[in-house]
Amino acid sequence: MMKFLMMMIFMMPLCLKKNMFWMVQNMMMLMVLLFMNLSINIINFCNLSYMMGCDLISYGLILLSIWISYLMIMASEKLMKVNFYKSFFLLNILLLLLLLYLTFSVVNLFLFYLFFEGSLIPTLMLIMGWGYQPERIQAGLYLLFYTLFASLPLLLGIFYIYSEMNCMMMYFLKFYSYDYMFLYVSLIMAFLVKMPMYFVHLWLPKAHVEAPISGSMILAAIMLKLGGYGLLRIMVILQKVGLKLNFIWIIVSLIGGFYISLKCFCQVDMKSLIAYSSVCHMSIVIGGIMTMNYWGFLGSYILMISHGLCSSGLFCLSNINYERLSSRSLFLNKGMMNFMPSLSLWWFLLLSSNMAAPPSLNLVGEISLINSLISWSWLTMVMLIMISFFSAGYSLYLYSYTQHGKYNIGIYSFYTGVSREYIMLMLHWLPLNMLVMKIDYSMIWF
């Protein structure tokens, strides 16, 4: 695991040289190919080296992080063209990737906390430095204070675990189980805010709408998954108290997910709609993890990976429209089928994956989560039906509004997509639908 860390560190000077924008991106693709070749043990931690290692959960999320960072550079060509601090931008992305890589690969709880919080800083820089509207300052503060407010109890909880166990290794957590309510709340609250759970989700739509395309991609694809990853790791020692209290989070998440999916129909900003749909998807993931059963854990992991690719692709699509029309409003982005018929296909493919149509990974994840929640209590069926139905509803709403209808007469000059954009969308969609072929790997890691 150290070799990839070193590779990232030694890539940093590349960012500062002239005309190295695509070179950094190519190096990331090389890293993806090298990382894919790691031999991985499905059950235990493997590739252990100096406080780092990975099991299947880490492996999938690290691979997703590098993949999305590669695509972030691809999506941000405009920065290179106008030369808007592009070297600092590349450095920022590499720093963010480095911190995410460390978050997912360290096996020490305290170091996990350190990098978990550290990844906030480059994200904040992305939003404040390359965002579009002046409201980005407010969005950045929302992001910072929501996350930091819930994170201090997590640190105290980790120190308490250390005082009890004299050890902070994640692998050894499974030999302990605590029955303390305060410890339970302090440990999981930070992750629920990061997910984000309904009631503490307000920072997400704000951050998404104000962030540049690269910021939106990394927020949707990886930052929300940090919460899920943390819950998957920490739930092991909270089983006793979890049996008593988990129902609260399941109820809040499912009712919140249903309400948020209705809220999607009220959105007039494309980015805002996609951001709210992320909250809706993550609510089912929280529900699945909190049931603490086999299907729930598997389904949440699969849905996290698939949502990362799908949501990121949708943000790319909305950005392609934004670069052409300088607006993300659904009132102006109409009749796109007349302008870019070939892009309509990608809208259709990614939105159909978003509503969990086969053969996407989303379908496998949602079926697993529905299994887990209904086996936990058949009453959850009502909310799950609503969420699934409305999730298809707002996906169709977004598609039909943007692609059909009479186009805005104010658009007098226009050009269709360029090959870079189609490759970028293909690299989102292909893994999302091809990974179904190897779903057995994701289904036997327990």
N, C-alpha and C positions, 0 to 999 in steps of 0.2 A: 504493500500500500504506500510505502514511503516513496517509491520511484515516481508515482503519479504526482505526489506532492512536490517533489523536486522538479518535475517537468513543468508544473505550473509556475513555480518560483522563477525558474530560468527562462520562462516565456515572458516575464514582466519587462525585461530590458527591450525585448522586441517591440513592445507597444510604443516605446518612445522614439523609435527610429522612423524616418520618413518612408512613406509608401509601403507600410507594412500592414495595412488594414486587412487585406485578404490573407496575408501570410499567417497572421494570428489565428484567423478562422480555420485555415487549412491544418494548422498544428492541433487545433481542437478536434478536428475530424480524425486526425491520426491518433489522438488520445482515446477517442471513442473506440476505434478499431483495436487498439492495444488493450483497452479495458474489457472489451467483449471477449478477449482471449484468456482472461483470467480463469483458472480452474476454480470452481466454486463448490463448496460442500453445502448441500441443501439444508442440513439440519443444524450444524454447529457453526461457530465463528471460524473463519479460515483466513489465510493470507495475513496472519498476525505479524505485526512488526512495530515495535516501539509505540505502545499505547494505541495502536490502530489495528483494525481488522474489519472483516465484513462477513455478514451472513446474507441470506437472500434478500431480506428487506432492505438492508443498506445497499446491496449491489444494484438492485433495480432503481433505487432513488438516486444513487450517484451517477449511474448511466444516464438517467433522465436529466440530471443537472448539467452534465457535460453537453448532452445533445441539445438542450434548450439554449445553453450559452452560445453554442455554435450557430443556432438559428437566430439568436438575438442580434448577432453581428450582421447576419445576412439581411435581417429586416431593417437594419439601421443604415442603409446605404446613403440615405439623404444627409446624414451627419457628415459622412465622408465628402460628399459632393460640395456641401457648403462650408466644409472644414470647420465645424463647430466643436472645438476642443476634442478632436477625435482621438488623440493619443491618451488623454486623460480618461476618455470614455472607455477605451479598450482596457486601460489599467484598472478602471473601476469594475468592469465586468470580470476580469481575471481575479481580482481581489474577492469579489462576491463568490465566484466559483470555488476559489480556494477555501473560503470559510464554509461554504455549503458542503464541500467535499470532506472537510474536517468534521463538521457536525455529524454527518452520516457515518463516518468511519471510525471515530474514536470510541473506545470501549469504556472510558472513564466517565462517570456521571458528571463530575464537576467540569471537566473539559467540554463535555457535551453542552452544558449550560453556557459556558463561556463563548463557544462558537455559535450557539443558537442565538445568543443575544448579539454577537458581533456581526452577524449577517444583516442586521438591521441597518448598520451604518452605510454600507455601499448602496443599499436600496434607497435609503433616505437621500443620498447624494444623487442617485439617478432621478428620483422624483423632483427634487429641488433644483437640480442643475439643468436637466434636459426636458422638464415638463413644459406644457404649453401655456396654461393660464396662470394669472397671479395667485389664484386660489391654491396653487400647489404648496405654498408655505403652510397653509392651514391643514391641508391633507397630510403633509409630512408630520406636523405636530400631532394630529390624530393618531397616525400610525405609531409614532414614538411613545406617546403617553398611554395609549391603550395597552400596548405590548409591555412597556416597562412596569406599569402599575401592577400587572398580574404576575410579573416575573420575579419580584423580590421574594414573595413567599416560596417560590420554587427553589430559590437558592437556600433559604432557611431549611426547607424540607430535605434538600440533598445533604446539608450539613448534619441534620438530625439522623438521617440514614447512616451517615459515616460514623457518627458517635455510637450508634447501636451495633453496626456490622463490622466496624473497623476496616471497611473495604468499600470501594466505589465502583467496582467492576460490574458492568451490566449483566455479564454472564452469571454472576453469583446471586443476582437478585431473586432468582427462582427458588432459592432455598429458604427464603424468608416470606412472612406474610404479616402485615400489620392490620390492627383493627382500630386505628385512631382516626376520628372524623376530621380533625384539624389538619393532620398530615395529608389525608386524602384530598381535601379541598385545596391545600397549598400546592400540592404536587400537580394536580390536573388543571387548575384554573388557567395557568399560563398557556397550556396547550389548547384549551378550549377557546381562548381569545385569539390564538394564532390561526385556528382552523378556518373561519371563525364560527362560533356557535351563535344562534339567534340571541338577541339582546346585547351581545358584545361584538356585533358585526359591522357597526357603523363606520369604522375606519376603512373597511375594504372597498365599498363603492367609491368613496372619496379618493382613496389612493389610486384606484384603477383609472378613474376618469381624468385625473390630473397627471398621471405618469406618462412618459413617452412610451412608444411601442415596446421597447426593450424592457422597460420597467414593468409594464403590464404583463408581458410574457413570463418574466421570472416570478412575479408575484403570484400569478395564477398557477404556474406550473410547479414551482418549488416551495415558495414561502408558506403556502397553505398546507403543504404536505409535512412541513416541519412539526406542526401540531399533531398530525396523525401519527407520525413516526414516534414522537415523544410518548403519546398515549399507548401505542403498541408496546413500547419498551417498559413503561412504568406500571401498566395495569397488572403486571405479573405479581408485584408485591402488594397490590391493593385488592386482592380477591375477596378477603373476608368482608371488608367494609364496602366493597363494590357491590356485593350481593344485596346489601341493605339500601344503598343510596343511588345506584346507577339509574334506577327508574326515572329519577328527576331529570337527568340530562336527556334520556331517551324521549320523554314526553315533550320537554322544551324544544328539542331538535326537530321532532316530527311535526309538531304544530307550527313551529317557526318556519320549517321548510315549506309547508303548505302555504303559509301566509306570504312568504317571500316569492313563491312561484306565482301567486296572484299579483304580487307587486310588479313582477316582470312585465305584465300586460300594461302597466301604467307608464312604462319608461318610453321616453322619446329619444334618448341618446343610445346609440348602438353599444358603446362601451359599457354604459351603465347597465344595460339589459344583460350583457354577457357576464358582468361582475356579479349581479344578483343571482344569475343562474348558477354561478360557482358556489354561492352560499347555500343554495338549495341542494346541490349535489353533496356538498360537505356535510349537510345536516344528516343525510342518510349514512354517511361514513361514521359520524359520531355515534349514531344509533347502533350501527353494526359493531363498533368496537366495545361499546358499553354493555352489549348483551353478553360479552365475554364468552362466546362460544366459537367453535371451530369455523363454521360458515362465516360468521361476522368478521373474524380476523382476516380470513382469506379474501373475502369480498372487499373489505375496506382497503387492503393493500392493492388489489387489482384496480379498483375504482380510482384510487389515488393516482396510479400510473396513467390510466386511460384519460382521466379528467385533465391531467397535466398536459397531455398532447393535444387533446380536443379543444380545451379552453384557449390554450396558447395559439392554436391555429385560427380560431374565431377572432381573437384579437388582431392577428395579422390581417385577416380579411377586412375588418373594420378600418384598420389603418390604411390599407390600400385605397379604400374609398375616401378616407380622410385626406390622403395626400393629393387626390385628384380634385376633390370638391371643397377642401378646407372646411368641411363640416361633418359632424357625426349625427346630425339630426335625422330622424326617420322621415321628417316632412320633406327634406331636400334629397335624401338618398332614395329616390324612387325610380322605378323603371330601369334599373341597372342592366336588365337583360338586353335592352336596346344598345347599350354602350359596350358592355363587356360580356357577351354571351358565354365565352369560355370560362369566365370567372364564376358564372352562375352555377356551373357544375361543382366547383369547389365549395361554394356556399351550401349547396345541397348535400354534398358528401359529408362535410364537417357538421352541419346541423343535424343530419340524420344520425351521425355518431353521437351527437350531444343528447339526442332523445333516446339513446340506447337501442338503435336498430341493429340487427345482425349485419355483417359479422364483426362488429366492433367489440373491443375489450369492455366498453361500458356495459354491454349487455350481460357479459359473464359476471362482472362486478355487481351489477344491480340484482341479478337473479340470486347470487349468493347472499347479498344483504337482505333481500326480501325474505329468503329462506330463514336467515338467522333471526330477523325481527318477528316473523310470524310464529316461529317455534318458541320464541320468548313469551309472546302473548298474542293471541289471535286478534285482540282489539286494535293492534297497530295496523291491521289490514286496511282499516278505513282511511287512515292518513296516507298509507303507502299507495293506495289506489289513486287518491287525489294528487299526490306528488307526481306519480308516473304519468297520469293523464295530462296534468297541466304542464309538465316538462315537455311533452310532445306539443302541447298547445303553444307555449311561448316560442319554441323553435320554429314552428310553422308560421307564427305571427311575424317573427323577424325575417324569415325567408320571403314570405309573400309581400311584406311591406317594402323590402329593399329591392326585390327583383321585378315585381310586377307593377302595374299602374302607369300613369302618365308621367314621363320624366319632366324634371324642372327645366323650364325654358331658359333660365338664367345661365345654364351651362353652355357656353358657346365654344370653348375649345377643350378638347379631351383626347386622351390617348389610352389605348387598351393596355392590358398587363404586359410586363416584360418577363423574359424567361426566368430571371432570378426569382420573381415572385411565385411563379408556378412551381419551380423547384422547391422553394421554401414551403409551399402548401403541401406538396407531395411528400416532403420529408416529415410533415406532421401526420399526414393521413396514413401513409404506408405502414409505419410501425404500429399505429393504433389498430389497424385491421389485420395486419399480418401476424402480430404476436398471438393471436387466437390459435394459430397453428401449434404454438408451443405452450399452450395454457397449462399443460401438466406440470411444468416447472413451478408455476405460481400456485399450484393447488396442493403441493405435497410438502410444504416447508415447515410443518409444525412439529 
